Amino acid sequence: MAAPLLHTRLPGDAAASSSAVKTLGASRTGISNMRALENDFFSSPPRKTVRFGGTVTEVLLKYKKGETNDFELLKNQLLDPDIKRLPWLNRSQTVVEEYLAFLANLVSAQTVFLRPCLSMIASHFVPPRVIIKEGDVDVSDSDDEDDNLPANFDTCHRALQIIARYVPSTPWFLMPILVEKFPFVRKSERTLECYVHNLLRISVYFPTLRHEILELIIEKLLKLDVNASRQDIEDAEETATQTCGGTDSTEGLFNMDEDEETEHETKAGPERLDQMVHPVAECLDILMSLVLSYMKDVCYVDGQVDNGKTKDLYRDLINIFDKLLLSTHASCHVQFFMFYLCSFKLGFAEAFLEHLWKKLQDPSNPAIIRQAAGNYIGSFLARAKFIPLITVRSCLDLLVNWLHIYLNNQDSGTKAFCDVALHGPFYSACQAVFYTFVFRHKQLLSGNLKEGLRYLQSLNFERIVMSQLNPLKICLPSVVNFFAAITNKYQLVFCYTIIERNNRQMLPVIRSTAGGDSVQTCTNPLDTFFPFDPCVLKRSKKFIDPIYQVWEDMSAEELQEFKKPMRKEIVEDEDDDFLKGEVPQNDTVIGITPSSFDAHFRSPSSSVGSPPVLYMQPSPL
């Protein structure tokens, strides 16, 4: 019964419909191939039929002759809002083609209907909601997992492209509608995934909208990201693991059909492994993996990186990064789209570092932006496996040289004292240097040890550490303590005297809990975060892990060895012993007191993502 009703609503009766289909091209007769149908349709303009039969041309000719009845019917048809809400998807190909032709005629004849038509099409970019009722009570409100959903999306995209042929300004009118129709971020993962996927498809055939579409998507992802901290995600995963481990033995009590249940679990196993327990993290992971897949599809052609396409995408994303990411504190995962893009070719990684470097050193930028740029530089240099050692050294040279110039300008000034409000960018650059050194020191010293040490000595860490600005007091304690241990081992600079003095001068921060207990909290005066700390989203990790430098845990024995600095003569004469990991004893070197190493070699709760620190037990006397 539905088909005849639809034909009464669509342009033309059955005879007119048959005639309209024939006009799409004689070559289409007898051919069921969809590709041929589409080509024929696009190659011939649709007839402007009307619902009551005939064509618009015939109606206008009658109107000129004084016959106004059909003309009034035509006006009423164009003003009828229900014509744009017909259930035209999931219908026969003939009906779909008639409706597409009608949309083209409608917007070309009356552009006032362009926005409603575009809004109607955009509303089909998500699965329809199905409400199941029992009596007067709604018992279910779920997404419709229709098998024809991909085909429906294809048809909607065809409709947009057809309309754009007749109204070239369609993209300009479409973008505000796409923003308005974007589902609420708390909607189901399936709804958001479908909508974002369709937005990305639109960006392919409407390239002028790509920048705005990507900005819209990343803005929504950022809202999800800041509502799912790394700690919350890890806690949820750990709780779920413990719960599943404790309840496996009782699941069998409720299995009515063991064979069927086992088969279901086998099929769902890989999917479950990729699922995040935290609901916001699950949605973020699905959308992030979708964006990363899109980036790869855009930039790779026949398995090779297309420089032109990648450069265009980089320009779009770097602008979005500046606008949204650089000014957002403590986002955990969204920024990995830049990390992934830079891995496609070294030139893009170097361009990204140069961009951040300009932000850091430019005094016209706000201090918070300069500090964020420093955080990104340090984290990127430390974590990006695809950045070669020569680039790391070049960046260290730039950063350290800038630090020395900054100190030269402060030596005789009235602001030459430790103050994060005055010298925030300086401390951020210091921490970037320390953090990069901690992660990369083995590579910097690999090969020719004497040459590596000579290079590190040329950086003159001692002057930076001993300066009146006192960066060891401001930088994150976990980073400072690793930096102190490693530089002490290679006799680059001795930091523990300064660390002890800073701790004596620093008053503990006390807060009272609800129960009245006093708790000493760890402070982070630089308000530091490392934007490329490990990704904990399971699907997205598959894109990031192959290009990511993980932190190599140190054993207690390795940490103990850092207490034993190497004599210069041993470094020069026994390179082979060092490269084998055999650090000679050096009893003549002044030892490190427990208070200067063990008591401060900690990773405070505020240092999210810092290298994990093993607590060293005091050796027996």
N, C-alpha and C positions, 0 to 999 in steps of 0.2 A: 504493500500500500504506500510505502514511503516514496517509491520512484515516481509514480504519477503525480503525487503532490509536489515533488521537486520540479517536475517538468512544468507544472503550472506556475511556478515561481521563476523559473529560468527564462532567458530570452527565447521566444519562439515556441511553437508547439512541436509535436513530434515530427511533422513534415518539415518545419523550418529547421529543426535540429539536424535532421538527416541532410538537408540541403547545405547547412553550414559546414557539416563535417566534410561533405564532398568538395567544398571550395578550399579546403586546406591543402589540396594538391592531388592530382589524379594519380601521381606515382605512388601514393600511399595505399592504393586499393589492394586489398588482399595481403598486406604486409602487417604482421603483428609486432614487429620489432620496435621496441620503445625508442631506440635511438633514431630510427628513420622517422618515426612519428614526430619526435621533437624537432628534428631538422626541418621537416615539411611545415610544421606549425610556425616556426620562427621565420621561415623564408617567405611566408605569405601573410599579408595583413588580415586580421579577422574582420568578418562582416559585422556591421553595426546593426544587429538584429534587436528587436524589441519583444517584450514578453507576449504581447497580443498578436504577434505575427508581422511579417513585412520587415522592411529595413528603415533606418533613420532617414535615408535619402528619399524613400517613397513617402514617408510621413511629412517631410519638409515640402515635397512637391505638392502634396495634397493641401498643406497649410497655405502655400502661395495661391492655390486656386480657391481658397476660402473655406476648405473643409478642416475645421479646427478640432473635431472630436478626437481623432487619433493623436493630435499634438498634445491635447490636455492629458490623455492617457500616458503619453511619453513623459510629460513633466511629473506626473504623479509617481511613475515608476522610478525616476531618478531621485525623488524625494523620499522614497520608501526605505527606512533604515533596515528593515528586516531582510532586504535582498542581500545585504552584506553579511548576514549572520546565518545564512543557510548552511546546513550540514553537507558541504560540497566535497569534503575529503572522504576517502574510503568509498567512493562511488565508481561507477564505470568510467572507462577512459573517455567515452563520448561526453558524459556529463562534466567531467573535469575540464575537458578542452573547451566546452561551451562556456563554462564559468570563467575560465581564464580569459577567453575572448571578451566576455561581458565586462570583466574588470578593466581590461585595456580600453574598451570603448567608453566605459564610464568615466575613467580619469582623464581621458583625452578630450571628451566632450564637456565635462564639468569638473574642472580641477578642484573645486570645493570639496569633492569627495575623495581627494588624494589621502588626506590624513586618516579619515575613517577606514579606508581600505588598507592602508599600511598598518594601522593599529590592529585591524582584524587579523592580518597575516601574522604579525608579531605575536599575537595571543596564542597562535598554534605552535610556537616554538618550545612549548613545554608539554609534557604528557597531560591529557585531560584528567580532571579529578572525577573519581567515581564515588558517589555517596550511596552506601547501602543502608537501608532503613528496615527496622522491624516495627511495624505500626507507625507511631509518630516519633520514634526515637532513632536518631542517627547512630548506628553502631560501628560505622567504618567511614573513613574519608581518606582514600589512598590514591596513589598514582595509577593510572591505567597503563598497564604494560602491554600495549597493543603490538602485535607482531608487525603491523603495517606502519608503525611509527617512523622508521627510517624513510619509507617511501613517501609518507605524508610530509616529512621535512623537505625532501627533495622537491616535492610539488610546490611547497611554500616558497622555496628559493627560486623556482622557475617563475612563480607569480611576481616576485620582486623584480626579477630581471626583465620580465615582459613589461611591467609598469614603467621601469626605467627607460625602456626604449621609446615610450610615448611621452614621458615626462622626465627629461634629463636631470631636473633638479631633485629627483627622488631621494638621493642620498642625504641631501641637506635637510629634507623634511623627516627622513627616517631616523636619524640619530637621536633626537629628543624622545621619540617614541620608544626606541630601544632602551634608553635610560629609564623611562617611566615604567616600562614593562618588566624590568629586571626583578626577578623574584626576591622576596625578603631573604636575608642571609640565613635565617633559621628554618627555611623551607627544607624539604627532603633533599638528600644528596642527588637523587635521580632528577628532580626538577631542576636544580642548579646546574647539574652536568649537561643536561639537554640544552638549556638556554645558553650556557657559555659555549658549548660546541657549535651551536647555530650562529652565535655572534662571530666566532672565529671564521666560520664559513663565509659569512657576509663580508668580512674583511678581505677575503681573497678576490671576490668579483667586484667589490666596491673599495679599491685600495685607498681612495681618499679618506675613508672612514677608519682605516686601520689604527692610526694613532689614538683616536678618541675611543675606539672599541677596546684596545689594549689598556688604556688608562682606566676605563670603566671597570674592566675585569680585575685589574690589579688593585684598584681601590677597594673592591668588594672582598678580594682575597685578604687584603690587609686588615679589614675589619674582623675577619675570622681569625687571622693570625694573632692579633693582640688579645683575643679572647681565649686563647689556648696556649698558655705558657709551656715551655719545655718541661718544667718540673711537673705540672699538672698532667701532661701527656704521659710522662714516664711513670708517675705514680699510678695512673689508671691502668697502664700496661702491666705493671708489677702486681697490682691488686688482682687483675683478671687472671694472670698466670697462677698466682697462689690459689685463687678460687677454683679454677679449672683443675688444678692439681689435686685439690682436696675433695672434689665432687665426682671424679671420674667413676669411682666405685659404686655410686648410687644410681648412675644413669640407666643401668640395665634394668632396674626395677620398673621403669615406665616404658620400656620398649615393647610395643605390642607385636611388631614384626621385625625380628632381629636382622633378617637378611635384607629387608628393604632399608632399614635404618643404616646398616653398614654400607650398603651401596650409596645411599644419599651422602653419608659422611665422606666417602671416598671421592665422590664427584665434587663436593663442596670444599674439600680439604685445601687445595691451592688458594681458593678465593678467601677462605678464612685466614690463611696465613698472611694475606695482604691487608686484611681489615684492621683498622684502628679501633681500639675500644672507646677512646674518647670521642664523643659524637661530633664535636666541632673539628677535631683533628682528622676524622674520617672524611668529612666534607672537604676540608682544606687539601687533604692529600689527593683526593680524586681530581679536584680542579687544578691543583698544581701540576700533576702528571699530565693533565690535558694540555695545559699551556706549554709545558716543556716538549711534549710531542709535536705540537703545532710549530714551535720554534725550529725543531729539527726538520720537519717537513718543508718549511719555508726556505731554510738555508742550504739544505742538501739537494743536489740535483744529480741523479745517476750515481749516488754514493760519494760525490765530491762536494766540497763546500763551494757555493757560488758566492764569490766575493761581492758582487754588486748587490745581490739580494740580502746578504748578511749585513753589509754596510748600511743599507736602508733600514733594516730592522734594528740594528744597533742605534741608529740615530733616534728612532722612535722610543726605544727602551731607555736610553740614557736620559732623555728628557723626562720621561715618566719617573725614572729613578730619582732625579734631582727634585722633582715636584712632590713625590709621595714618600719615597723610602728614606732619603737622606735626613729628612726632618722628623722621622718617626723613631722614637727610642724603643729599643729592646724588641723589635720584631724578630721572629725566630727563623722563618722559613721563606717568606715571599721573595726576599732579596736573592735567593739562589737562582732566579731566572737570569740575573746578570752573570753570576758565577758560571752557569751552564753555557751561556752564549759566548763568553770569553774563552771557553775551552775549545771552540771550533777552530780558532786560528790564533797564533801567538800575537799577531798584530792587534787584535781586538783586546786582548788582555793588557797589552802595553798601553793602548789608547785609554782603557779604563783607569789604569794606574796614573797615567798622566793627567787625566781629568780630575781624579781625586787629589793629586798633588797640587794642582792649580787651586783647588778649593781650599786646601789646607794653608797654603802660604799667602793667600790673598787677604790682606788685612781689611778689605772692604766687606768681606763676608761676616755674618754674625759668628760669634765665638762658638756657639753650639753647633753650627754647620761645620766649622773648621775642625772641631773636636770629633764630630761624627766621621768626617773624611779621614782623620787619623786612625780611628778605630777600623774603618774599612780597609785602609792600606795595610795595617798590621795583620789583620785577620786574613786578608786575601793573599798576602805574601807567604804567610805561614801555612795556609791550608790548600792552596792551589797546586796540585801535583804537576800540572802542565807548565808551570812557570820555571824556566831553566835557571841555573845558578847564576849565570852572567846577568840576568835581569834582576835577580835578588840583590846581587852586589851593587848594581847600578842604583837601585832604589835606596839601599842603605847609604850609599855615598851621598845621594841627594839629601836624604833626611838628616844624616849626621852633620853634613856641611851646613845645612840650614840651622841646626841646633847650635853649632859653634858661632855662626854669625849672630844668632839671637843673643847668645851669651856676651858676645863682644859689645852689642848695643846696650846691654843691661849692666855691664860692669861698673860704669861710672854714673848710673842713673839712680834716682830715688826709689825706684820700684824693684830693686835687686833683692828681693826677699821672697820666701816661700808663700805663695798665695794663688790658689787655683782660680779664683775669680779674675786675677790679673793676667795670669800666664796659662790659661787652660789649653790653648792650641800647642804651646811648648810641651806641656806635660803629656798631651795626647801623642805628639810626635815621639817623645821619649819612650812612651809605652809601646808604640808601634815598633820602634827599634828593638827594645828589650824582648818583646814577644816574638818578633821575627828571628832574633838571634837565638832564643831558646829553642825554636822549632828547627832552625836551619844550621845550627852550629856544627853538626856532624858533617854536613855537606860542605860547609865553608872550610872545614879542616881536613876533608878527605883528599886523598892523593898526596900532594906534597905538604906535609905537616908544617915545615918551617915557613913555606910561602904563605900558607893559610894563617899562621900566627902573625906573620909580618903584616898581612893585610888587616887583621883584627886590631893589632897594636896601632896601625896608622889611623884607625877611627878615633883613637884617644877617648875611650870611654871614661877614663879617670877624670878628665876635666869636666865632663857632663855630670858625673856622679858627685864630684866634690864641689860643684858650684853652689853659690848662695841660694839658688832657686830650689835646690834639694829635691830632685825628682823622685828619689827613693821613698820620700815621705808621702807623696801624692799618688804614685802609681799603685796598681792593685798588688796587695801583699803576695799573692801566689806567684805572680809574674816576677816581682822583685826578688823573691827568695830563690827561684830557679835561676834567674839571671846572676844573682850573687854567688850561688854555688858553682855555676859553670865558669864564670869569669875568674873566680878564686882558684879553681882547679888549674886553669891555664895561665894564672898570674897576670891577667889583663888588668884587673882592678880589684882592690880589697874593699868590699862593701859592708862588712859586718860591724865595723866600728860605727859607721853612720847609722846602720839599722838599729843598733843598740841605743844610740843617742836619741834617735827619733822616737823609739818606744818609751824612753824615760820621759820625754817631753810631751808625749801624747796622753791626754787624760782619757780614761775609759768612758765609753758612752753607755749609760745605764738607762734602762726603761723598766717600768713596773708592769707586770702582767696582771691579768684580771684577778689572779689568786693572791696578789701581793708580793710575789717573788721578784727579786731583782735579777735581771739577765744582762750580761755584757754582750753587746752586739758588735758585729764587725762592720766597719764603715768603708765606704767606697767614695772618697771625696771627689774623684774625677767623674763619678757616675758612669763608669765604664761598662760597655758590653761588647762582645766579640760577635759581629754579625754572621760570620761563617763558622760558628760552632757546629758540631755534628748535627746533621739532619736526622730527625727521628721519625719522619713520615715514611712508611714502609714502601709505598709505590714510588714516591719521589726519590728515595734513596737509590733506586736502581739506575737512575740517570746520573746521580751525583757521585756515588761510591767509586766508580772507576777513575775519576779525576780528582779524588779527594785525599789529602794527606791526613791520616789519622795520627793521633798522639801515641807515641811508643812509650808504654809504661816502663818505668824504671824499677828494678828490683831494689830491695833494701840494701843489697851489697853494692849496687851501682851508686845509690845515694850516699852510702858510707864512703865510697871512693872519692866523692867530691870534697870530703873533708881533708883530703891529702893532696895539697898542691904539688905540682911537678917542679923540680929544680930546672933551671934554665939549661944547665949543662946536660941533664938527662934528656930534655927535649931535643937538644941538638945532636946528642950522640946515640940515643936509643929510640929512634923513630919507629923501628920495627916492633919493639916491645909495646909501644903505645897503640900502634895499629892493630896489634893482636889483642888489645884490651888488658894488657898486663901493666898496671900502673905501679912503678917501683915505690917502695917506702921512702919517706923523707922525714927522718926524725929531727932534722935541724930546723924545720919550718915551725913557726909558732902555731900551736894548735888552736882550734876554734872552740870557744866555750859552748856548752850546751845551750845557754840562754840565747846565744847569737845565731844558732842554726836550728836546733831541734824545736825550740819553743816558738819560733816564728816561721818555720817551714810548713805553713798551713794554707789550705785553700778555703777562705771564708765563704759563708753561705751566699754572700752577695756576688761572688765571682763566678757567675754562671758560665759553664763551659770551659773554665780554666783547666789546664792540665791537671789530672788527678794526682794527688800527693799522697804518698805512702808515709804513714807516721813511723818514724824510726824509733826503735827501742834503744835505750842507752846500753852500750856494750858493758858487759861485766868487767869489773876491775880485777 
